[in-house]
Amino acid sequence: MGYRVREFQETPNPGAVKVVLEGVIAPLAAQNGSPRSYRSAESAAQDPLAARLFRISGVENILISTDWLTVGKRPDATWKSVKSAVEKALAEVE
């Protein structure tokens, strides 16, 4: 399956980036299509997509919507490495 990144967009928060996708993100049944917000890997444990993204070094928080998501990074992480890893992780989603 996988998700393809259309573009990364800056946000007003320099520690977060919006990831616009070419397709629609599969909703979690328990969420009824509502946006999903996570501030830790532990809180995302039941969401396979969020859990995968939290495995990326430097990822601090995640907001998942229907055709985009926002990824927040720790101050010591670089956008170059985080964006590259996010793109790869999304492409590998089954």
C-alpha positions in Angstrom: 0.0 0.0 0.0 2.2 2.8 1.2 1.7 6.5 1.2 3.4 8.9 -1.2 4.4 12.4 0.0 3.3 15.1 -2.3 5.1 17.9 -0.3 6.4 19.1 3.0 5.0 22.4 4.1 6.4 24.7 6.7 4.1 25.6 9.7 4.1 28.6 12.0 5.9 26.3 14.4 9.6 25.8 13.3 9.6 22.5 15.2 6.8 21.0 13.1 6.2 20.3 9.4 3.0 19.4 7.5 3.3 16.4 5.3 0.8 16.5 2.4 0.1 13.1 0.9 -1.2 12.0 -2.5 -3.8 9.6 -1.0 -6.1 9.3 2.0 -4.9 7.9 5.3 -6.8 4.9 6.4 -8.8 5.8 9.5 -8.7 3.9 12.7 -12.1 2.3 13.5 -12.1 3.6 17.0 -11.5 7.2 15.8 -14.3 7.4 13.3 -12.1 9.4 10.9 -11.3 12.1 13.5 -7.8 13.6 13.6 -5.4 11.6 15.8 -2.9 13.4 18.0 0.0 11.8 19.8 2.6 13.3 22.1 4.6 10.1 22.8 5.3 6.7 21.4 3.4 5.2 24.3 0.2 7.1 23.5 0.5 6.0 19.8 1.0 2.3 20.6 -2.4 1.3 19.2 -2.1 3.3 16.0 0.2 1.4 13.6 1.0 4.4 11.4 1.8 6.7 14.4 3.8 4.0 16.1 5.9 3.6 12.9 6.6 7.3 12.7 7.6 7.5 16.4 10.3 4.9 15.6 12.1 7.7 13.7 14.9 9.3 15.6 13.9 12.9 16.6 10.1 12.6 16.2 8.4 14.2 19.2 4.7 14.4 18.3 2.3 13.5 15.5 -1.1 14.7 14.3 -2.8 12.6 11.6 -5.7 13.8 9.5 -7.3 12.4 6.3 -4.7 13.3 3.6 -2.0 15.0 5.6 -0.1 14.7 8.9 2.0 17.0 11.0 5.3 15.8 12.5 7.0 17.6 15.3 10.7 17.1 16.0 13.0 17.5 18.9 15.3 20.6 18.7 18.4 18.5 18.3 17.0 16.6 15.2 17.6 18.0 11.7 14.7 18.4 9.2 16.8 16.7 6.5 17.0 13.4 8.4 13.5 13.5 9.8 11.8 14.3 6.4 13.8 11.6 4.7 12.9 9.0 7.3 9.2 10.1 7.3 9.0 9.7 3.6 10.6 6.3 3.7 8.4 5.1 6.6 5.2 6.3 4.9 6.2 4.5 1.6 6.7 1.2 3.5 3.3 1.2 5.3 1.5 -2.0 4.5 
